[in-house]
């Protein structure tokens, strides 16, 4: 499975969104992406990609697209 497939599956499984919703997905703009959903998602991202994100990056992970930028800082390329 590619990184983009893993990344997408985390959002789909944890936040229960449809694939067509991913591009416009933003924190607190979807019922499941609340503070608890956010922490579940961050934990899954760290486990899946073998990284430990800093607090500021966890807080800044505010959208599907922004998450790709943040993971790139940890040498995880989502394409």
Biopython code that builds the backbone (N, CA, C, O; Angstrom):
import numpy as np
from Bio.PDB.StructureBuilder import StructureBuilder

atoms = [
    (1, "UNK", "N", (0.855, -1.177, 0.000)),
    (1, "UNK", "CA", (0.000, 0.000, 0.000)),
    (1, "UNK", "C", (0.903, 1.244, 0.000)),
    (1, "UNK", "O", (1.876, 1.312, 0.751)),
    (2, "UNK", "N", (0.577, 2.197, -0.829)),
    (2, "UNK", "CA", (1.364, 3.428, -0.914)),
    (2, "UNK", "C", (1.043, 4.356, 0.258)),
    (2, "UNK", "O", (0.060, 4.157, 0.972)),
    (3, "UNK", "N", (1.883, 5.367, 0.443)),
    (3, "UNK", "CA", (1.637, 6.325, 1.527)),
    (3, "UNK", "C", (0.308, 7.056, 1.361)),
    (3, "UNK", "O", (-0.399, 7.283, 2.343)),
    (4, "UNK", "N", (-0.036, 7.424, 0.135)),
    (4, "UNK", "CA", (-1.305, 8.141, -0.075)),
    (4, "UNK", "C", (-2.482, 7.222, 0.247)),
    (4, "UNK", "O", (-3.489, 7.672, 0.794)),
    (5, "UNK", "N", (-2.362, 5.954, -0.086)),
    (5, "UNK", "CA", (-3.436, 5.005, 0.229)),
    (5, "UNK", "C", (-3.574, 4.832, 1.744)),
    (5, "UNK", "O", (-4.687, 4.803, 2.270)),
    (6, "UNK", "N", (-2.445, 4.719, 2.438)),
    (6, "UNK", "CA", (-2.476, 4.614, 3.902)),
    (6, "UNK", "C", (-3.084, 5.873, 4.515)),
    (6, "UNK", "O", (-3.939, 5.797, 5.397)),
    (7, "UNK", "N", (-2.632, 7.022, 4.039)),
    (7, "UNK", "CA", (-3.104, 8.316, 4.545)),
    (7, "UNK", "C", (-4.617, 8.438, 4.374)),
    (7, "UNK", "O", (-5.336, 8.784, 5.311)),
    (8, "UNK", "N", (-5.080, 8.150, 3.169)),
    (8, "UNK", "CA", (-6.518, 8.230, 2.896)),
    (8, "UNK", "C", (-7.309, 7.268, 3.777)),
    (8, "UNK", "O", (-8.358, 7.629, 4.311)),
    (9, "UNK", "N", (-6.812, 6.057, 3.925)),
    (9, "UNK", "CA", (-7.528, 5.058, 4.720)),
    (9, "UNK", "C", (-7.657, 5.470, 6.180)),
    (9, "UNK", "O", (-8.661, 5.165, 6.823)),
    (10, "UNK", "N", (-6.654, 6.156, 6.705)),
    (10, "UNK", "CA", (-6.750, 6.622, 8.092)),
    (10, "UNK", "C", (-7.914, 7.592, 8.258)),
    (10, "UNK", "O", (-8.688, 7.480, 9.209)),
    (11, "UNK", "N", (-8.036, 8.535, 7.345)),
    (11, "UNK", "CA", (-9.153, 9.484, 7.411)),
    (11, "UNK", "C", (-10.489, 8.765, 7.237)),
    (11, "UNK", "O", (-11.448, 9.030, 7.963)),
    (12, "UNK", "N", (-10.539, 7.860, 6.275)),
    (12, "UNK", "CA", (-11.784, 7.147, 5.973)),
    (12, "UNK", "C", (-12.219, 6.285, 7.163)),
    (12, "UNK", "O", (-13.393, 6.286, 7.535)),
    (13, "UNK", "N", (-11.274, 5.549, 7.760)),
    (13, "UNK", "CA", (-11.609, 4.665, 8.882)),
    (13, "UNK", "C", (-11.896, 5.428, 10.167)),
    (13, "UNK", "O", (-12.892, 5.164, 10.841)),
    (14, "UNK", "N", (-11.034, 6.365, 10.503)),
    (14, "UNK", "CA", (-11.157, 7.031, 11.802)),
    (14, "UNK", "C", (-12.269, 8.070, 11.809)),
    (14, "UNK", "O", (-13.044, 8.152, 12.761)),
    (15, "UNK", "N", (-12.343, 8.862, 10.745)),
    (15, "UNK", "CA", (-13.344, 9.933, 10.710)),
    (15, "UNK", "C", (-14.616, 9.535, 9.969)),
    (15, "UNK", "O", (-15.583, 10.295, 9.930)),
    (16, "UNK", "N", (-14.609, 8.340, 9.384)),
    (16, "UNK", "CA", (-15.779, 7.820, 8.660)),
    (16, "UNK", "C", (-16.256, 8.780, 7.571)),
    (16, "UNK", "O", (-17.428, 9.154, 7.511)),
    (17, "UNK", "N", (-15.322, 9.162, 6.725)),
    (17, "UNK", "CA", (-15.661, 10.031, 5.603)),
    (17, "UNK", "C", (-15.593, 9.233, 4.311)),
    (17, "UNK", "O", (-15.000, 8.156, 4.261)),
    (18, "UNK", "N", (-16.194, 9.765, 3.291)),
    (18, "UNK", "CA", (-16.145, 9.154, 1.970)),
    (18, "UNK", "C", (-14.900, 9.649, 1.241)),
    (18, "UNK", "O", (-14.445, 10.765, 1.493)),
    (19, "UNK", "N", (-14.345, 8.846, 0.351)),
    (19, "UNK", "CA", (-13.148, 9.273, -0.377)),
    (19, "UNK", "C", (-13.311, 10.624, -1.077)),
    (19, "UNK", "O", (-12.362, 11.405, -1.146)),
    (20, "UNK", "N", (-14.492, 10.896, -1.588)),
    (20, "UNK", "CA", (-14.702, 12.163, -2.299)),
    (20, "UNK", "C", (-14.742, 13.376, -1.360)),
    (20, "UNK", "O", (-14.718, 14.515, -1.826)),
    (21, "UNK", "N", (-14.802, 13.146, -0.065)),
    (21, "UNK", "CA", (-14.806, 14.239, 0.910)),
    (21, "UNK", "C", (-13.399, 14.651, 1.346)),
    (21, "UNK", "O", (-13.230, 15.703, 1.962)),
    (22, "UNK", "N", (-12.411, 13.854, 1.043)),
    (22, "UNK", "CA", (-11.074, 14.066, 1.585)),
    (22, "UNK", "C", (-10.461, 15.415, 1.235)),
    (22, "UNK", "O", (-9.960, 16.103, 2.123)),
    (23, "UNK", "N", (-10.487, 15.806, -0.019)),
    (23, "UNK", "CA", (-9.797, 17.030, -0.445)),
    (23, "UNK", "C", (-10.234, 18.278, 0.305)),
    (23, "UNK", "O", (-9.423, 19.181, 0.511)),
    (24, "UNK", "N", (-11.471, 18.352, 0.711)),
    (24, "UNK", "CA", (-11.988, 19.544, 1.392)),
    (24, "UNK", "C", (-12.135, 19.362, 2.899)),
    (24, "UNK", "O", (-12.733, 20.203, 3.571)),
    (25, "UNK", "N", (-11.599, 18.282, 3.424)),
    (25, "UNK", "CA", (-11.770, 17.967, 4.835)),
    (25, "UNK", "C", (-10.931, 18.889, 5.716)),
    (25, "UNK", "O", (-9.737, 19.077, 5.488)),
    (26, "UNK", "N", (-11.589, 19.464, 6.734)),
    (26, "UNK", "CA", (-10.931, 20.389, 7.663)),
    (26, "UNK", "C", (-11.344, 20.058, 9.097)),
    (26, "UNK", "O", (-12.464, 19.617, 9.358)),
    (27, "UNK", "N", (-10.418, 20.282, 10.002)),
    (27, "UNK", "CA", (-10.655, 20.057, 11.427)),
    (27, "UNK", "C", (-11.838, 20.899, 11.906)),
    (27, "UNK", "O", (-11.945, 22.087, 11.599)),
    (28, "UNK", "N", (-12.705, 20.263, 12.653)),
    (28, "UNK", "CA", (-13.921, 20.856, 13.228)),
    (28, "UNK", "C", (-14.966, 21.279, 12.200)),
    (28, "UNK", "O", (-15.946, 21.937, 12.551)),
    (29, "UNK", "N", (-14.771, 20.914, 10.957)),
    (29, "UNK", "CA", (-15.791, 21.188, 9.941)),
    (29, "UNK", "C", (-16.508, 19.901, 9.534)),
    (29, "UNK", "O", (-17.367, 19.904, 8.652)),
    (30, "UNK", "N", (-16.143, 18.818, 10.183)),
    (30, "UNK", "CA", (-16.798, 17.530, 9.978)),
    (30, "UNK", "C", (-17.137, 16.993, 11.364)),
    (30, "UNK", "O", (-16.326, 17.096, 12.285)),
    (31, "UNK", "N", (-18.310, 16.430, 11.514)),
    (31, "UNK", "CA", (-18.789, 16.015, 12.835)),
    (31, "UNK", "C", (-17.827, 15.075, 13.557)),
    (31, "UNK", "O", (-17.719, 15.143, 14.782)),
    (32, "UNK", "N", (-17.130, 14.206, 12.839)),
    (32, "UNK", "CA", (-16.234, 13.247, 13.489)),
    (32, "UNK", "C", (-14.839, 13.815, 13.758)),
    (32, "UNK", "O", (-14.079, 13.245, 14.542)),
    (33, "UNK", "N", (-14.500, 14.934, 13.112)),
    (33, "UNK", "CA", (-13.164, 15.494, 13.333)),
    (33, "UNK", "C", (-13.238, 16.567, 14.412)),
    (33, "UNK", "O", (-13.026, 17.754, 14.164)),
    (34, "UNK", "N", (-13.547, 16.102, 15.609)),
    (34, "UNK", "CA", (-13.548, 16.959, 16.790)),
    (34, "UNK", "C", (-12.231, 16.706, 17.530)),
    (34, "UNK", "O", (-11.329, 16.079, 16.975)),
    (35, "UNK", "N", (-12.107, 17.175, 18.753)),
    (35, "UNK", "CA", (-10.836, 17.033, 19.467)),
    (35, "UNK", "C", (-10.473, 15.564, 19.722)),
    (35, "UNK", "O", (-9.301, 15.197, 19.644)),
    (36, "UNK", "N", (-11.451, 14.742, 20.018)),
    (36, "UNK", "CA", (-11.176, 13.325, 20.247)),
    (36, "UNK", "C", (-10.812, 12.639, 18.935)),
    (36, "UNK", "O", (-9.853, 11.870, 18.879)),
    (37, "UNK", "N", (-11.569, 12.915, 17.890)),
    (37, "UNK", "CA", (-11.251, 12.372, 16.575)),
    (37, "UNK", "C", (-9.869, 12.806, 16.112)),
    (37, "UNK", "O", (-9.149, 12.041, 15.470)),
    (38, "UNK", "N", (-9.505, 14.040, 16.443)),
    (38, "UNK", "CA", (-8.194, 14.567, 16.059)),
    (38, "UNK", "C", (-7.076, 13.767, 16.732)),
    (38, "UNK", "O", (-6.104, 13.385, 16.081)),
    (39, "UNK", "N", (-7.215, 13.519, 18.018)),
    (39, "UNK", "CA", (-6.179, 12.766, 18.725)),
    (39, "UNK", "C", (-6.109, 11.324, 18.238)),
    (39, "UNK", "O", (-5.019, 10.761, 18.134)),
    (40, "UNK", "N", (-7.250, 10.724, 17.938)),
    (40, "UNK", "CA", (-7.256, 9.373, 17.365)),
    (40, "UNK", "C", (-6.529, 9.364, 16.025)),
    (40, "UNK", "O", (-5.745, 8.460, 15.736)),
    (41, "UNK", "N", (-6.799, 10.379, 15.215)),
    (41, "UNK", "CA", (-6.167, 10.479, 13.901)),
    (41, "UNK", "C", (-4.663, 10.692, 14.036)),
    (41, "UNK", "O", (-3.885, 10.063, 13.319)),
    (42, "UNK", "N", (-4.246, 11.568, 14.942)),
    (42, "UNK", "CA", (-2.818, 11.837, 15.128)),
    (42, "UNK", "C", (-2.084, 10.594, 15.613)),
    (42, "UNK", "O", (-0.985, 10.299, 15.145)),
    (43, "UNK", "N", (-2.679, 9.873, 16.540)),
    (43, "UNK", "CA", (-2.081, 8.636, 17.039)),
    (43, "UNK", "C", (-1.913, 7.626, 15.909)),
    (43, "UNK", "O", (-0.866, 6.990, 15.788)),
    (44, "UNK", "N", (-2.936, 7.481, 15.092)),
    (44, "UNK", "CA", (-2.879, 6.543, 13.972)),
    (44, "UNK", "C", (-1.841, 6.974, 12.941)),
    (44, "UNK", "O", (-1.150, 6.131, 12.370)),
    (45, "UNK", "N", (-1.726, 8.280, 12.699)),
    (45, "UNK", "CA", (-0.714, 8.785, 11.761)),
    (45, "UNK", "C", (0.686, 8.431, 12.263)),
    (45, "UNK", "O", (1.524, 7.945, 11.504)),
    (46, "UNK", "N", (0.926, 8.680, 13.546)),
    (46, "UNK", "CA", (2.242, 8.393, 14.111)),
    (46, "UNK", "C", (2.561, 6.906, 14.040)),
    (46, "UNK", "O", (3.675, 6.531, 13.674)),
    (47, "UNK", "N", (1.614, 6.067, 14.378)),
    (47, "UNK", "CA", (1.835, 4.619, 14.334)),
    (47, "UNK", "C", (2.039, 4.125, 12.909)),
    (47, "UNK", "O", (2.945, 3.334, 12.646)),
    (48, "UNK", "N", (1.208, 4.585, 12.000)),
    (48, "UNK", "CA", (1.264, 4.119, 10.615)),
    (48, "UNK", "C", (2.553, 4.527, 9.920)),
    (48, "UNK", "O", (3.148, 3.740, 9.185)),
    (49, "UNK", "N", (2.980, 5.759, 10.156)),
    (49, "UNK", "CA", (4.147, 6.280, 9.444)),
    (49, "UNK", "C", (5.426, 6.276, 10.280)),
    (49, "UNK", "O", (6.468, 6.731, 9.807)),
    (50, "UNK", "N", (5.366, 5.774, 11.504)),
    (50, "UNK", "CA", (6.555, 5.630, 12.327)),
    (50, "UNK", "C", (7.213, 6.946, 12.703)),
    (50, "UNK", "O", (8.439, 7.056, 12.722)),
    (51, "UNK", "N", (6.392, 7.939, 13.002)),
    (51, "UNK", "CA", (6.913, 9.252, 13.383)),
    (51, "UNK", "C", (6.347, 9.646, 14.743)),
    (51, "UNK", "O", (5.380, 9.060, 15.231)),
    (52, "UNK", "N", (6.969, 10.641, 15.331)),
    (52, "UNK", "CA", (6.464, 11.233, 16.567)),
    (52, "UNK", "C", (6.377, 12.732, 16.320)),
    (52, "UNK", "O", (7.387, 13.435, 16.341)),
    (53, "UNK", "N", (5.173, 13.210, 16.089)),
    (53, "UNK", "CA", (4.979, 14.620, 15.755)),
    (53, "UNK", "C", (5.075, 15.491, 16.999)),
    (53, "UNK", "O", (4.644, 15.108, 18.087)),
    (54, "UNK", "N", (5.646, 16.660, 16.811)),
    (54, "UNK", "CA", (5.713, 17.628, 17.888)),
    (54, "UNK", "C", (4.344, 18.236, 18.152)),
    (54, "UNK", "O", (3.447, 18.174, 17.311)),
    (55, "UNK", "N", (4.201, 18.818, 19.321)),
    (55, "UNK", "CA", (2.926, 19.406, 19.731)),
    (55, "UNK", "C", (2.426, 20.448, 18.741)),
    (55, "UNK", "O", (1.244, 20.458, 18.397)),
    (56, "UNK", "N", (3.307, 21.320, 18.282)),
    (56, "UNK", "CA", (2.885, 22.364, 17.339)),
    (56, "UNK", "C", (2.392, 21.768, 16.027)),
    (56, "UNK", "O", (1.453, 22.287, 15.423)),
    (57, "UNK", "N", (3.018, 20.682, 15.583)),
    (57, "UNK", "CA", (2.565, 20.035, 14.349)),
    (57, "UNK", "C", (1.207, 19.369, 14.541)),
    (57, "UNK", "O", (0.365, 19.408, 13.644)),
    (58, "UNK", "N", (0.992, 18.766, 15.690)),
    (58, "UNK", "CA", (-0.315, 18.157, 15.983)),
    (58, "UNK", "C", (-1.399, 19.230, 15.969)),
    (58, "UNK", "O", (-2.481, 19.025, 15.418)),
    (59, "UNK", "N", (-1.103, 20.366, 16.574)),
    (59, "UNK", "CA", (-2.075, 21.465, 16.606)),
    (59, "UNK", "C", (-2.294, 22.073, 15.229)),
    (59, "UNK", "O", (-3.395, 22.523, 14.913)),
    (60, "UNK", "N", (-1.251, 22.087, 14.409)),
    (60, "UNK", "CA", (-1.323, 22.699, 13.081)),
    (60, "UNK", "C", (-1.946, 21.775, 12.030)),
    (60, "UNK", "O", (-2.252, 22.218, 10.924)),
    (61, "UNK", "N", (-2.135, 20.515, 12.362)),
    (61, "UNK", "CA", (-2.687, 19.515, 11.439)),
    (61, "UNK", "C", (-4.184, 19.782, 11.329)),
    (61, "UNK", "O", (-4.997, 19.114, 11.968)),
    (62, "UNK", "N", (-4.531, 20.758, 10.516)),
    (62, "UNK", "CA", (-5.894, 21.296, 10.507)),
    (62, "UNK", "C", (-6.720, 20.936, 9.279)),
    (62, "UNK", "O", (-7.895, 21.294, 9.190)),
    (63, "UNK", "N", (-6.118, 20.240, 8.347)),
    (63, "UNK", "CA", (-6.860, 19.831, 7.155)),
    (63, "UNK", "C", (-6.167, 18.636, 6.512)),
    (63, "UNK", "O", (-5.025, 18.307, 6.833)),
    (64, "UNK", "N", (-6.871, 18.012, 5.622)),
    (64, "UNK", "CA", (-6.324, 16.893, 4.858)),
    (64, "UNK", "C", (-5.055, 17.328, 4.135)),
    (64, "UNK", "O", (-4.044, 16.627, 4.186)),
    (65, "UNK", "N", (-5.097, 18.467, 3.470)),
    (65, "UNK", "CA", (-3.944, 18.965, 2.718)),
    (65, "UNK", "C", (-2.805, 19.392, 3.636)),
    (65, "UNK", "O", (-1.643, 19.103, 3.349)),
    (66, "UNK", "N", (-3.113, 20.068, 4.724)),
    (66, "UNK", "CA", (-2.077, 20.525, 5.657)),
    (66, "UNK", "C", (-1.345, 19.333, 6.260)),
    (66, "UNK", "O", (-0.145, 19.406, 6.523)),
    (67, "UNK", "N", (-2.051, 18.258, 6.473)),
    (67, "UNK", "CA", (-1.435, 17.049, 7.013)),
    (67, "UNK", "C", (-0.327, 16.514, 6.130)),
    (67, "UNK", "O", (0.681, 16.017, 6.632)),
    (68, "UNK", "N", (-0.498, 16.607, 4.829)),
    (68, "UNK", "CA", (0.545, 16.162, 3.899)),
    (68, "UNK", "C", (1.812, 16.988, 4.086)),
    (68, "UNK", "O", (2.917, 16.446, 4.085)),
    (69, "UNK", "N", (1.651, 18.301, 4.246)),
    (69, "UNK", "CA", (2.798, 19.194, 4.453)),
    (69, "UNK", "C", (3.518, 18.859, 5.757)),
    (69, "UNK", "O", (4.747, 18.821, 5.809)),
    (70, "UNK", "N", (2.745, 18.621, 6.793)),
    (70, "UNK", "CA", (3.340, 18.325, 8.098)),
    (70, "UNK", "C", (4.091, 17.002, 8.062)),
    (70, "UNK", "O", (5.211, 16.921, 8.567)),
    (71, "UNK", "N", (3.510, 15.982, 7.486)),
    (71, "UNK", "CA", (4.193, 14.691, 7.414)),
    (71, "UNK", "C", (5.465, 14.775, 6.580)),
    (71, "UNK", "O", (6.423, 14.050, 6.848)),
    (72, "UNK", "N", (5.491, 15.640, 5.583)),
    (72, "UNK", "CA", (6.697, 15.816, 4.763)),
    (72, "UNK", "C", (7.869, 16.301, 5.616)),
    (72, "UNK", "O", (9.022, 15.996, 5.312)),
    (73, "UNK", "N", (7.587, 17.046, 6.668)),
    (73, "UNK", "CA", (8.641, 17.505, 7.576)),
    (73, "UNK", "C", (9.324, 16.333, 8.276)),
    (73, "UNK", "O", (10.455, 16.450, 8.747)),
    (74, "UNK", "N", (8.627, 15.209, 8.336)),
    (74, "UNK", "CA", (9.148, 14.000, 8.967)),
    (74, "UNK", "C", (9.580, 12.974, 7.910)),
    (74, "UNK", "O", (9.684, 11.779, 8.187)),
    (75, "UNK", "N", (9.827, 13.470, 6.704)),
    (75, "UNK", "CA", (10.260, 12.639, 5.573)),
    (75, "UNK", "C", (9.238, 11.589, 5.159)),
    (75, "UNK", "O", (9.598, 10.535, 4.634)),
    (76, "UNK", "N", (7.978, 11.879, 5.396)),
    (76, "UNK", "CA", (6.892, 11.017, 4.922)),
    (76, "UNK", "C", (6.236, 11.757, 3.765)),
    (76, "UNK", "O", (5.553, 12.762, 3.966)),
    (77, "UNK", "N", (6.446, 11.262, 2.569)),
    (77, "UNK", "CA", (5.916, 11.908, 1.372)),
    (77, "UNK", "C", (4.590, 11.251, 1.001)),
    (77, "UNK", "O", (4.510, 10.041, 0.791)),
    (78, "UNK", "N", (3.556, 12.079, 0.928)),
    (78, "UNK", "CA", (2.211, 11.614, 0.584)),
    (78, "UNK", "C", (1.916, 12.078, -0.834)),
    (78, "UNK", "O", (1.639, 13.254, -1.068)),
    (79, "UNK", "N", (1.978, 11.144, -1.775)),
    (79, "UNK", "CA", (1.701, 11.473, -3.182)),
    (79, "UNK", "C", (0.745, 10.460, -3.766)),
    (79, "UNK", "O", (0.384, 10.556, -4.939)),
]
sb = StructureBuilder()
sb.init_structure("model")
sb.init_model(0)
sb.init_chain("A")
sb.init_seg("    ")
for serial, (resi, resn, name, xyz) in enumerate(atoms, 1):
    if name == "N":
        sb.init_residue(resn, " ", resi, " ")
    sb.init_atom(name, np.array(xyz, "f"), 0.0, 1.0, " ", f" {name:<3s}", serial, name[0])
structure = sb.get_structure()
